[in-house]
Amino acid sequence: MDGLNGSRLLTLRIRNLRNLRSVYLDLREQSPRILMSGANGAGKTTLLEAVYLLARGRSFRGRKAGSLTSDGECRTLIEGRFREADSSNESMLVFERSGRGSLRRYNSVVMGSLPPSDSPLRVKLVGENPQALLEGEPTLRRGLLDWNVFHVEHQLGRLRAELRRVLAQRNAALRQGGSRASFWDPAFVDLSDQMTAKRMDFVELWRSEFRSYADAFPFLHGSDLFFERGWPKDGDLSASLKRGQSAEILRGQTLAGAHRADIKIGRDGSPLRLSRGQAKVAVCLLQLAAERVHLGKGLAPSLWLLDDIDAELDASTAERLWRLFGDSDAQMLIARLSSESGGIAEVSAGAATMFHVERGTLTSPALVGLPPPPWSSA
């Protein structure tokens, strides 16, 4: 057994997830660096998605990716057996999607909505479209921020749920003419202030780690991570709500508050404009910096899901990036077009385990001659 002290995925069974109709992956005796190669559309990203569904209960892919369940099928089933952090015990996560909806089970117990701090399998993802994260809707970046804050500020989930409830009530009052909107202001301001304080505490640590990583990449020299709390930094939220009351009534929604927070990578006060390859590097550094904050808070290493992160990068930049990941002792599932190990082989403690994905099937010498295991009846 390797020396990893984070969660380690041991086996993965997939049935009817997009183009993966029947896949079994046994990683017990494999390197912690799992490299999956194949052409576009072969199913590499879907393999990462399967692990993400187990860990978080939802997909990281949008509606354009289509239905989770394979064409002509009525049920998706994913089973993952893993060793929990700092433990020799094995656990099982199951994700199921059918016409009745989705559910997850943890060691046969049905799970509700768990805060990230209580998730038995902690993952960090670098996905296939980093520019959408950096340049798209603030909701995406706010989600990245809060997901990382959740792990060290366990009250954030409760505060966020309560803020959402109060915000819905305030918006309803605005749509009815605004006369009762101010009734909700004290609770809304208090919740926004509490959430902002927790976010800012994390961002200060996050910024420091991000800057230390960014210095290794010339196109990020002098860049910084900025936090926007959702209302002007030179005033309090109560005053902002009063000043914007007419506009809020006109639009029927609250225009200032913690629900409009954002993070940006910039230089000299202006957001950076990055190429696709540069954006992929920046998102990797954000996740690496967040991981370093989490480790500093005593959390075990995450399981990494990396989707073609060296695409559109020159060899020198890709090698520099892989060396940063090579410093981690976490398990990594890596999807890429090329079957060449490239930079990852040189930075790993041992050779990466190689699998090839083609038309929804996996081939590897490690699996040759092994019959697929029986499916759980759960």
C-alpha positions in Angstrom: 0.0 0.0 0.0 1.3 3.5 -0.9 2.0 6.2 1.7 -1.0 8.4 0.8 -2.7 9.9 3.7 -5.7 11.3 1.8 -8.7 9.4 0.5 -7.8 6.8 -2.1 -10.2 5.4 -4.7 -9.8 1.6 -4.8 -12.4 0.4 -7.3 -14.9 2.1 -9.6 -17.9 0.5 -11.2 -20.0 2.4 -13.7 -23.1 1.3 -15.6 -25.0 3.4 -18.1 -23.3 6.8 -17.5 -23.4 8.6 -20.9 -21.2 6.5 -23.2 -19.8 4.3 -20.4 -22.2 1.4 -20.4 -20.2 -1.1 -18.3 -16.8 -0.2 -16.8 -14.9 -1.6 -13.9 -11.6 0.0 -12.8 -9.5 -1.7 -10.1 -6.8 0.6 -8.7 -5.8 -1.2 -5.6 -2.3 -2.2 -6.9 -1.9 0.8 -9.2 0.1 4.0 -8.9 -1.6 6.9 -7.3 -1.2 8.7 -10.6 -3.9 7.3 -12.9 -3.5 8.5 -16.5 -6.5 7.9 -18.9 -5.8 8.7 -22.6 -8.1 8.6 -25.6 -9.7 10.7 -28.3 -12.2 13.4 -27.8 -15.6 11.9 -26.9 -14.0 8.6 -25.9 -15.3 8.8 -22.3 -12.3 10.2 -20.4 -14.2 13.2 -18.9 -17.1 10.9 -18.1 -14.8 8.8 -15.9 -13.8 11.9 -13.9 -17.5 12.8 -13.8 -18.3 9.4 -12.2 -16.0 10.1 -9.3 -17.3 13.6 -9.0 -20.9 12.3 -8.8 -19.9 9.9 -6.0 -18.2 12.7 -4.1 -20.7 15.5 -4.5 -23.9 14.0 -5.8 -24.1 16.3 -8.9 -22.3 16.7 -12.2 -19.8 19.4 -13.1 -21.0 19.3 -16.7 -23.8 21.6 -18.0 -27.0 20.7 -19.8 -25.2 20.8 -23.2 -23.6 17.5 -22.2 -27.0 15.8 -22.4 -28.6 13.2 -20.2 -26.5 11.4 -17.6 -28.1 8.0 -18.4 -27.0 6.2 -21.6 -29.3 6.2 -24.5 -32.0 3.6 -24.3 -31.4 2.9 -20.6 -33.4 3.9 -17.6 -30.9 3.7 -14.7 -27.4 5.0 -14.1 -25.4 3.3 -11.3 -21.9 4.2 -10.0 -20.2 2.4 -7.1 -16.9 3.5 -5.7 -14.9 1.6 -3.0 -12.4 3.8 -1.3 -10.0 4.0 1.6 -10.9 6.9 3.9 -8.3 9.5 4.8 -5.9 8.4 7.6 -7.6 5.0 7.9 -7.1 1.5 6.7 -10.9 0.9 6.6 -12.7 0.6 3.2 -15.9 2.4 2.5 -18.5 2.4 -0.3 -20.2 5.2 -2.1 -23.1 4.6 -4.5 -24.7 7.1 -6.9 -27.9 6.1 -8.6 -30.0 8.1 -11.2 -33.4 6.8 -12.4 -36.8 8.2 -13.3 -37.4 8.8 -9.6 -34.4 11.1 -9.3 -30.9 10.8 -7.8 -29.7 9.3 -4.5 -26.4 8.5 -2.9 -25.6 5.9 -0.3 -22.6 5.8 2.0 -21.9 2.3 3.4 -25.5 1.4 2.5 -27.0 4.4 4.3 -29.0 6.9 2.1 -27.3 10.3 2.2 -29.1 13.6 2.2 -27.4 16.9 1.3 -24.2 16.9 3.2 -22.0 20.0 3.7 -18.6 19.6 2.0 -16.9 19.3 5.4 -18.9 16.1 6.1 -18.3 14.5 2.6 -16.5 11.1 3.0 -14.7 11.6 -0.3 -13.1 15.0 -0.9 -12.2 15.9 -4.5 -10.7 18.9 -6.3 -11.5 19.3 -10.0 -9.8 21.2 -12.8 -12.3 20.9 -15.7 -12.2 21.2 -19.4 -13.4 24.8 -19.7 -11.4 27.1 -17.4 -12.3 30.3 -19.3 -15.9 29.8 -18.4 -15.0 29.8 -14.8 -12.7 32.9 -14.9 -14.8 35.0 -17.4 -18.3 33.6 -17.1 -21.1 34.3 -14.6 -20.0 35.2 -11.0 -22.2 32.3 -9.8 -19.4 29.9 -10.9 -16.6 31.7 -9.1 -18.8 32.2 -6.0 -19.4 28.5 -6.0 -15.7 27.7 -6.2 -15.0 30.1 -3.3 -17.8 28.8 -1.1 -17.0 25.2 -1.8 -13.5 25.8 -0.6 -14.6 27.9 2.4 -17.1 25.2 3.4 -14.3 22.8 4.3 -12.8 25.1 7.0 -15.9 27.2 8.0 -18.5 24.6 8.7 -21.2 27.3 9.5 -21.1 28.7 6.0 -23.6 26.2 4.6 -26.2 27.1 7.2 -25.6 30.8 6.7 -25.9 30.5 3.0 -29.2 28.6 3.2 -30.6 31.1 5.6 -29.5 34.0 3.4 -31.2 32.3 0.4 -34.4 32.1 2.4 -34.3 35.7 3.6 -33.3 36.9 0.1 -36.3 35.2 -1.5 -38.6 36.9 1.0 -37.1 40.3 0.4 -37.3 39.9 -3.4 -40.9 38.9 -3.1 -41.6 42.1 -1.2 -39.8 44.1 -3.8 -42.0 42.6 -6.6 -45.0 43.6 -4.5 -44.0 47.3 -4.5 -41.2 47.3 -1.9 -43.1 48.5 1.1 -42.2 45.5 3.2 -38.7 44.9 1.8 -37.1 46.9 4.7 -38.6 44.4 7.2 -36.1 41.8 5.9 -33.1 44.2 5.9 -31.7 43.6 9.4 -31.5 39.8 8.9 -30.2 40.1 5.4 -27.5 42.5 6.4 -26.5 40.4 9.4 -26.2 37.2 7.3 -24.3 39.0 4.6 -21.8 40.4 7.1 -21.3 37.0 8.7 -20.8 35.2 5.3 -18.4 37.9 4.1 -16.3 37.7 7.2 -15.8 33.9 6.7 -15.1 34.4 3.0 -12.6 37.1 3.6 -10.7 35.1 6.2 -10.3 32.3 3.7 -9.4 34.6 0.8 -6.6 36.2 2.6 -4.9 32.9 3.0 -5.9 31.8 -0.5 -4.4 35.0 -2.0 -1.1 34.5 -0.3 -0.7 30.9 -1.6 -1.9 31.9 -5.1 0.7 34.6 -5.4 3.4 32.3 -4.4 2.4 29.9 -7.1 1.8 32.6 -9.8 5.4 33.9 -9.5 6.6 30.8 -11.4 4.6 31.7 -14.5 5.7 34.9 -16.4 2.2 35.7 -17.7 0.9 35.8 -14.1 3.8 38.0 -12.7 2.3 40.7 -10.5 -1.2 39.2 -10.5 -3.4 38.8 -7.5 -6.6 37.3 -6.3 -9.3 39.9 -5.5 -12.5 39.4 -3.5 -15.6 41.5 -4.1 -18.0 41.2 -1.3 -21.2 42.2 -3.2 -21.5 45.9 -2.3 -19.2 48.9 -2.3 -16.1 48.5 -0.2 -16.3 52.0 1.1 -19.8 51.7 2.7 -22.0 49.5 4.7 -24.7 47.2 3.2 -27.6 49.0 4.9 -26.8 52.3 3.2 -26.3 50.5 -0.1 -29.8 49.0 0.2 -31.4 52.3 0.9 -29.6 54.1 -1.9 -30.6 51.4 -4.4 -34.2 50.9 -3.3 -35.8 52.5 -6.4 -33.7 50.4 -8.8 -34.4 47.3 -6.7 -38.2 47.9 -6.9 -38.0 48.5 -10.6 -36.1 45.2 -11.2 -37.8 43.2 -8.4 -34.6 41.9 -7.0 -31.9 42.7 -4.4 -28.9 44.3 -6.1 -26.4 44.3 -3.2 -25.4 41.7 -0.7 -23.4 38.6 -0.1 -25.3 36.8 -2.8 -23.4 38.9 -5.4 -19.9 38.3 -4.1 -17.2 37.5 -6.7 -13.5 36.6 -7.0 -11.2 37.7 -9.8 -7.6 37.3 -10.9 -6.2 40.7 -11.9 -3.3 43.0 -12.1 -3.2 46.7 -11.2 -7.0 46.6 -10.4 -8.0 45.2 -13.8 -9.1 41.5 -14.5 -6.6 39.5 -16.6 -7.5 38.4 -20.1 -6.0 34.9 -20.5 -5.8 32.5 -23.4 -7.4 29.0 -22.9 -4.0 27.5 -21.9 -3.2 30.4 -19.5 -6.7 30.1 -18.0 -6.1 26.4 -17.4 -2.9 27.2 -15.5 -4.6 29.9 -13.5 -7.4 27.6 -12.4 -4.9 24.9 -11.5 -3.0 27.4 -9.3 -6.3 28.5 -7.6 -7.0 24.9 -6.7 -3.5 24.2 -5.6 -3.5 27.3 -3.5 -6.8 26.3 -1.9 -5.5 22.8 -1.2 -2.5 24.3 0.5 -4.8 26.3 2.8 -6.9 23.2 3.5 -3.7 21.2 4.4 -2.6 24.0 6.6 -5.9 23.7 8.5 -5.3 20.0 9.1 -7.4 18.5 6.3 -6.1 15.4 4.5 -5.2 15.7 0.8 -8.0 15.8 -1.7 -8.4 13.3 -4.6 -7.6 15.3 -7.8 -9.6 15.1 -11.0 -7.6 16.7 -13.8 -9.1 17.0 -17.3 -6.4 17.6 -20.0 -4.7 20.3 -18.1 -1.7 20.6 -20.3 -3.7 21.1 -23.5 -2.6 24.2 -25.4 0.5 24.7 -23.2 4.0 24.7 -24.4 6.3 22.0 -23.1 8.1 24.2 -20.6 4.9 25.6 -19.0 3.3 22.1 -18.9 6.4 20.7 -17.1 6.4 23.6 -14.6 2.7 23.0 -13.9 3.2 19.2 -13.5 6.0 19.8 -11.0 3.6 21.6 -8.8 1.2 18.7 -8.8 4.1 16.3 -8.3 4.7 17.9 -4.9 1.4 16.4 -3.8 1.1 13.0 -2.2 -2.6 12.7 -3.2 -4.2 10.3 -5.7 -4.8 11.9 -9.1 -7.0 10.8 -12.0 -5.7 12.5 -15.1 -7.5 12.6 -18.5 -5.6 13.6 -21.6 -5.6 13.1 -25.3 -2.1 11.8 -25.6 -1.0 8.4 -24.4 2.4 9.7 -23.6 2.9 10.3 -20.0 4.8 13.6 -20.6 5.5 15.7 -17.6 3.5 13.6 -15.1 5.9 10.7 -15.3 8.9 12.8 -14.4 7.3 14.4 -11.4 5.7 11.3 -9.9 7.2 9.1 -7.3 6.7 6.2 -9.7 5.4 5.7 -13.2 1.8 6.6 -13.8 -0.6 3.8 -14.4 -1.9 4.1 -18.0 -5.4 3.3 -19.2 -6.7 3.9 -22.7 -10.3 4.9 -23.3 -12.0 4.2 -26.6 -15.7 4.4 -27.4 -16.7 4.0 -23.8 -14.5 1.1 -23.0 -11.2 0.9 -21.0 -8.3 -1.2 -22.1 -5.1 -1.8 -20.0 -2.8 -4.7 -19.4 -3.8 -4.4 -15.8 -7.3 -5.4 -16.7 -6.7 -8.0 -19.5 -8.2 -11.4 -18.7 -10.2 -10.1 -15.7 -14.0 -10.8 -15.8 -16.1 -7.8 -14.8 -17.3 -8.2 -11.2 -21.0 -8.8 -10.4 -23.0 -5.6 -10.0 -24.4 -4.8 -6.6 -28.1 -5.2 -6.3 -28.3 -2.0 -4.2 
